[in-house]
Amino acid sequence: MALRFVGIDPNTGDANCPSVWIDERDGSFVIQGWEVVDPGERAEIAARSAILEHERIVRIPARMRDILLEACSAQPVDDVR
């Protein structure tokens, strides 16, 4: 399998999202999270970067910071294609 699980929200309780994965083919991050649907937040994001039809904005809690850092250091920069 090309996706490697890095971690899940430690407060998830029943193994639901959010979670972080690494695509081992190209080193990219795959993030599962809560979709941001608040119109104000979406407008704030869209003002800086257009939200395309095929894109979703997800939120993951700050308590997952260590999991994200682990994902960032999972593969040396020289190995990322």
C-alpha positions in Angstrom: 0.0 0.0 0.0 1.3 3.4 -0.9 -0.2 5.3 2.1 1.6 5.0 5.4 -0.4 5.9 8.6 1.4 8.4 10.8 -1.2 9.1 13.5 -4.7 9.9 14.6 -6.2 12.4 17.0 -5.4 11.1 20.4 -8.8 12.3 21.7 -10.7 10.5 18.9 -12.1 7.9 21.3 -13.4 5.5 18.7 -10.7 5.5 15.9 -12.4 8.2 13.8 -10.7 11.1 12.1 -8.7 13.3 12.1 -5.7 11.4 10.9 -2.4 12.0 9.0 -0.9 9.8 6.3 2.2 9.9 4.1 2.0 8.9 0.4 5.2 6.8 0.1 5.3 7.2 -3.7 5.9 10.9 -3.6 6.2 12.0 0.1 3.0 14.1 0.0 0.7 14.4 3.0 -2.8 13.0 3.1 -4.9 14.7 5.8 -8.3 13.5 7.0 -10.1 16.0 9.1 -13.3 18.0 9.8 -14.4 19.9 6.7 -14.5 23.7 7.3 -18.0 24.8 6.4 -18.2 28.1 8.3 -18.8 30.8 5.6 -16.7 33.4 7.3 -13.7 31.1 7.6 -14.1 29.9 4.0 -14.3 33.5 2.8 -11.1 34.4 4.7 -9.3 31.5 3.1 -10.7 32.2 -0.4 -9.5 35.8 -0.1 -6.0 34.5 -0.1 -6.2 31.3 -2.1 -9.1 30.3 -4.3 -11.0 27.2 -3.3 -11.4 25.1 -6.4 -14.4 22.7 -6.9 -12.3 19.6 -6.3 -10.6 21.0 -3.1 -11.7 20.7 0.5 -10.5 22.6 3.5 -10.0 20.5 6.6 -9.3 21.3 10.2 -7.2 19.2 12.5 -6.8 20.1 16.2 -3.7 21.7 17.7 -3.2 18.6 19.9 -2.1 16.8 16.7 0.9 19.1 16.3 3.3 16.3 17.2 1.7 14.0 14.7 2.2 16.6 12.0 5.8 17.2 13.0 6.4 13.4 12.8 4.9 13.4 9.3 7.2 16.3 8.3 10.2 14.5 9.5 9.2 11.1 8.2 11.1 11.4 5.0 14.3 13.3 4.3 13.8 16.3 2.1 16.3 14.9 -0.4 14.1 11.8 -0.9 10.9 13.8 -1.7 10.2 13.8 -5.4 
